[in-house]
Amino acid sequence: MSKNIGPIASWMQKRHLKGITQIEEANHGWEGWSEKDFVRNLRDKNIIGMVSLVSDVVGAYVVYELREKEIFILKWEEAKELAGSRVGLVLMQTMKRKAVKMKKDVKGVFPEYREDIPKYQFFAKNGFSSALRRNFFPSEPDLDEEIEKKWRDGYEFKWEYSDFKQLDSEEEKNDPK
């Protein structure tokens, strides 16, 4: 029996994949990553995954790539039923601390989906600058237009490690206690 603790940040492990893929399915349906996609990506030496756990249940996760000058977020999701709780905030604070230690910026580009507006607002609230990138992501062609590929807009978010002096005050401001 697990204690009612959390949220806490932890390294992503194979045992977390069931909870992660359930969040993917709930948030993105068929467009989300499968368990095989996660395993394939996490085998790369520069790809890292973290989860936010509440009583051993995955509430949020992030998959990121360590690049020379930045930490690049590949995936960031929260369980819809826990959105607005501290599950995402714990991951955000952990990533910012890692970025400061490594002297790297944190960056991510996400496809524009109306249902992801709370995610964009979350990043903005936590000190990330944002910019709309037009025709950034290839999307699946419509059945009628099998040959022509359509492009989807995306939002780019960036947090610079030079902003680390603000980190403690941001945490105090965003911590609901």
N, C-alpha and C positions, 0 to 999 in steps of 0.2 A: 504494500500500500504506500503510495507516494504522499508526501506532505504537500499542502497547498502553499507552494512558494512560487515566486517569480514575479515578473518575468526575469529570466537570466539569459545572458548570451552564452552560446556554446558553439564549438566547432561542429559542422555538419557531419553526421555519421550515417552509415547505411541504415541503421535502425530508424532514422528520422524520415527516410524517403516516403514512407506511406503517408505520413501527415503532410509532407511537402507536396506530393502529387495530389492529395485531396484539395489542398488550397489552390493549386494550379488549375485543377478541373473546375472548382467552384468559381474562380476568378476569370478563367479564359476558355473553358470548354475545350474544344478540339484544337484550338490554336496554342494551347499551353505545352510546356515541355513534358515529355513522358519520363518515367523512371530511367529508361535507357539513355535519354538525352542528358539527364543529370549525371549519371555514372560516367558517360563518355566525356563530358566537359570537365568533371572533377578529376579525371585521370591526368589532365594536363598539369605540368608542374607549376604553372603560374596561376592556376585557377583555384580559388578558395571558396568554401561555403561556410556560412554561419547561420545559426538558428536562434530564435528567441523562444524560450520554453516557459510555459506556465504549468506547473505541476507535471512535468515530463511530457506535455502536449505541445506540439509545434504551433506557435501563434503567428510567427513571421519568419522569413528567411531572406538571405541575400547570397548571391553568387557573384564574385568579383574576380577580376584579373589584375595581377600585379604587373604594372608596366614600368618603364624606366622612370617616368616623372609623375605617374598618377596611379591611383587605384580606380579602375574602370568597372562600374557596376553593370553586370550583365543581366541580372534578375533581382527584383526586389518585390516582395509580396507580403501582405498581411492577410490573415484569415478575416473575412468580412465581419464575422460576429465579434471579433476583437478589435476592429478598427476604432481608433480613438482612445484605446487603452495604451498602456506603456510598452506593448510588445515591440512596436516599430522604433520607439524612442530609445530603447535599450540597444538595439542594433545600431542605430544612428550614432549614439554616443560612443559605442565600442569602435565603430569604423573611424570616427573622427580622431579618437585617441591613437589608433594605429597609424593614421595618416600623419599625425603630428610627430610620432616617434620616428617614422620613416621619411619625414619631410617630403610628403607627396600630397598632391591635390586629390580630391575625390570627384569623379565625374561619372555621369550616366546619361544615356539617351534612350528615351522610351517612346514607342509608337503612340500616336495621339488616338486615344479611345475615350469616349465620353464617360464611360464608367470608371475611368482611372483618374478623374478630376481630384478626388480626395488624396490620391498619391501625390499628385503634382502640388497640391496645397500643403501637404505634409513636408515635402522637400523645401518649399519656399519658407515655411514657418520655421524650419530648422537651419536657416542661414545659407541655403543654396541659391545662387543666382540662376536664372533660367532664360532660355531663348528658344523660340520656335524655329525649327529647321524644316523648310519646305521640301517635299518630295525626297525624304531621307530614307524611308524604309520601303523595300519592294513588298507588295502585297499579292495575294493570290489573284490570278485573273478571273473575271467573271466567266460563267459557262459560255456566254455568247461571244466572249472576246478571248478565246484560248491563246491566241498568239501574242496579243499586246499585253505587256506587263504594266500594271498600274503601280503608282507610288503613293505612299502614305506619309503624311507629315509626322514629325517627331518633336519631342521636347528634350532639350539638352539642359541638364542640371550640373552645376559645378560649385564645389566648396574648396576654397584655397586654404592650405594648411597655415598660411601666414595669418589667417583669421583666428588662430588657436587661442589668442588672448581672450576672445569673446566666448570661448567654449564653456567656461565655468558659469558665466552669467546667463548664457542660453539655457544651460541645464537647469539652473534655478528657476528661470522664467517658465520653462516648459514642463517642469515636474509638478504634476497635479497634487501630489501628497495627499 
